[in-house]
Amino acid sequence: MKKTPIDCKFVDEAINEMHIADLSKATIREVKAIAAKAEALSGIEYIKMEMGVPGLPPSAVGVKAEIEALQNGVASLYPDINGLPELKQEASKFVKAFIDVDINPEGCVPVTGSMQGTYASFMVCSQCDEKKNTILFIDPGFPVQKQQLSVMGEKYETFDVYNYRGEKLRPKLESYLSQGNISAIIYSNPNNPSWVCLKEEELKVIGELATQYDIIVLEDLAYFAMDFRTDLSVPYQAPYQPTVAHYTDNYILLISGSKAFSYAGQRIGVSCISNSLYNRVYPGFAKRFGNVSFGSAFIHRVLYALSSGVSHSAQYAMAAMLKAANEGKYNFLKDVSIYGERARKLKEIFLRHGFHIVYDKDLDEPVADGFYFTIGYPGMTGGQLMKELMYYGVSAISLDTTGSNQEGLRACTSFIKDHQYDQLEERMQLFETNNPII
Ligand SMILES: Cc1ncc(COP(=O)(O)O)c(C=O)c1O
């Protein structure tokens, strides 16, 4: 038995205790629990890269506004079901300032995090046309969104974008859309877990096909403008966050407070529905929602039923953060650019010790350094690599759980501390020695 930084018996005991038959299918929470247990048993610190939680303090602008709102008594009042007017205004300005898209304040709808935004979107999109009963995922993706559909009893299809970048994307998408059962397409950009960023030409294809087949695009911008290869931080000035909104009118942009503003705990985001989609009345709505527009079905039927709006004070926080960003007083991307710096250093260590980046390119360009990156090791499946790295005090999740067909792991940079680069270097040196590449 090779000597590893964490005694194998501790890791094996932690895994056995969780009763996990196939480690490659372990959820983020299970991996976190195994790492915590092995850390406690061994007394050796883990380099934790499994959770996608912001590792930074919350935006001070948001906290201040929220405290003031609470002191002004908003906690006793139900928030407007359409959303706080100031937030709707600022969200409309934000999409203009940072994406160069015109969406009326009416269509900018506060939600309790993007999670609620996708849940509500799935519910409404699934009712537009009874023949269109399936959501298409451009994977890899965020597993909980598929869980949302399972909870609703709705269908989905998925493909791994790995082999379908650039011009290969159109025929692949058409092979699904031409079946006539797809109501909406969803993807995140930048992507969780691969940090792939779809290029303009790919977004154009998605947009054109959405119009041609009359389907809705759910563009998940949870990692808004965090492609640090380009400075997207200056309001009302190019370059902007790339978007499908420039190529179709059938879209919802899901903007989250969680990562860009480190505001995950307050569960706040804004779902921005295009002007034409907001006003459209789909015949399929009559049965469940009545004769209402898409926007009204989203807000007055679904959101009203789900949570009757969004925490009042969190809406004040989000309004203040967006306002400060719109006015150029608060460069929110500067706060989170640390994730990119961490990814660059971590990737360099892994690459030097025989690892490779699994999702390595956006067409001809290396992927950006950001919140996540993907790693593989020759001759190991994602599940094997995940278990092996546990013995070296490194925890990350297998790509298996994300709709990816590739062998490897997703590593998240958010919890990395400064002293851990040396730790990782030392441990990966040993890993390489113990696992020679043949
Ligand atoms: C791609 C993606 N979408 C949505 C979310 C959830 O966002 P929120 O916290 O706004 O619900 C996450 C969080 O990890 C994510 O990675």
The ligand as an SDF file (V2000), in Angstrom:
LIG
                    3D

 16 16  0  0  0  0  0  0  0  0999 V2000
  -25.6110   27.2380  -12.9400 C   0  0  0  0  0  0  0  0  0  0  0  0
  -26.2960   27.6470  -11.6820 C   0  0  0  0  0  0  0  0  0  0  0  0
  -27.5400   28.1110  -11.7390 N   0  0  0  0  0  0  0  0  0  0  0  0
  -28.1960   28.5010  -10.6280 C   0  0  0  0  0  0  0  0  0  0  0  0
  -27.6050   28.4240   -9.4040 C   0  0  0  0  0  0  0  0  0  0  0  0
  -28.3850   28.8150   -8.1950 C   0  0  0  0  0  0  0  0  0  0  0  0
  -28.4600   30.1770   -8.0810 O   0  0  0  0  0  0  0  0  0  0  0  0
  -29.2590   30.8420   -6.8930 P   0  0  0  0  0  0  0  0  0  0  0  0
  -28.4100   30.7940   -5.6760 O   0  0  0  0  0  0  0  0  0  0  0  0
  -29.5080   32.2280   -7.3780 O   0  0  0  0  0  0  0  0  0  0  0  0
  -30.5420   30.0890   -6.7070 O   0  0  0  0  0  0  0  0  0  0  0  0
  -26.3030   27.9470   -9.2760 C   0  0  0  0  0  0  0  0  0  0  0  0
  -25.6660   27.8250   -7.9540 C   0  0  0  0  0  0  0  0  0  0  0  0
  -24.6930   27.1540   -7.7410 O   0  0  0  0  0  0  0  0  0  0  0  0
  -25.6360   27.5290  -10.4560 C   0  0  0  0  0  0  0  0  0  0  0  0
  -24.4040   27.0360  -10.4150 O   0  0  0  0  0  0  0  0  0  0  0  0
  1  2  1  0
  2  3  1  0
  2 15  2  0
  3  4  2  0
  4  5  1  0
  5  6  1  0
  5 12  2  0
  6  7  1  0
  7  8  1  0
  8  9  2  0
  8 10  1  0
  8 11  1  0
 12 13  1  0
 12 15  1  0
 13 14  2  0
 15 16  1  0
M  END
$$$$
